[in-house]
Amino acid sequence: MIWLAGLLLSLALPAWSEEPPKVLSSIKPVQLIAAAITEGVTPADVLLPPGASPHSHSLKPSDARKLYEADVVFWVGPDMETFLDKTLSGSTKAVSVPLMQESQLELLKMNEGNEEVHHHHAEESDHHHHHHHGEYDAHIWLNPNNAIAMAKTMSETLSKLDPEHKQQYQDNYKAFEKAVQAADKRNNSKLVDYHNQPMFVFHDAYGYLQKHYQLNIVDHFTVSPEQQPGAKHLTQLQEKLNDAGNSCVFREPQFQPAYIDRIIEGTNAHVAVLDPLATDVAVGPDGYVEFMDSLTSSIVSCLEQ
């Protein structure tokens, strides 16, 4: 009779008591954080192909299948992955976790890389719709402290969904926090000599990086990668580049607009690549640390020229 009671109990439990939840992240940087938390338990899949823009992606049938099969979806929120908002509020079985609203983050208002940081706490998440769409910069993963906060949300969510592996999720979170803090300290010391060096970035994505590491980002070419900058803005940029003297212009790997070469002609600017979407970073428990290290290396190697 004992075996029969055990059998009935096992039938009554949700499907993921036997196998861990299927974890899906919207974009690569979120996947890198998730992979650190799910290490040793379950893989962390990603919805958008590497390099695809979360601002303009349209769902394909293969994406819909991934969403349908997922048990939990970690995403930034409707200010970033606009295409996901309606889909996830529909009939999907997945637990939806918009990290921008569920985590204790240091939020920056749009265009406030040099301004005051706004603290958003998870306990306010019931009231998160009070802020206007697009009021805050959604590139939250570019602040290491935010990455740690996002990892904590992931660990807590997965511990509730999959209590059998709760200890592993918690241990993974502690290891991630320690590794990110060590990398942050290391990268801070590498960048300390370059606080005043002028930088120009491709699009308006680096406010958190600028604020956290006290970088001197003078201007960006475009607000969004999909928008061509106007002639007036390009003229202003060229003037700023001339005034800046020895500076760096950072493009992104999937965009090689001809106007960058035109605009730097005759200036003392060097061109390098910064990738806020971690396109070429290998997915694994150390992926996020490698991503932040690679951003720092790219900045230093260009600014030191």
ABEGO torsion letter per residue (X at the ends): XAAAAAAAAAAABBAAAABBBBBBBABAAAAAAAAAAABGABBBBBABBBGBBAAABBBBAAAAAAAAABABBBBAEAAABAAAAAAAABABABBBBBAAAABBBBBBBBGAAABBBBBBBAAAAAAAAABBBGABBABAAABAAAAAAAAAAAAAAAAAABAAAAAAAAAAAAAAAAAAAAAAAAAAAAAAAAAABBBBBABBAAAAAAAAAGBBBABBABABAABBBBAAAAAAAAAAAAAAEBBBBBBBAABBBAAAAAAABGBABBBBBBBAAGAABBBEAAAAAAAAAAAAAAAAAAAAX
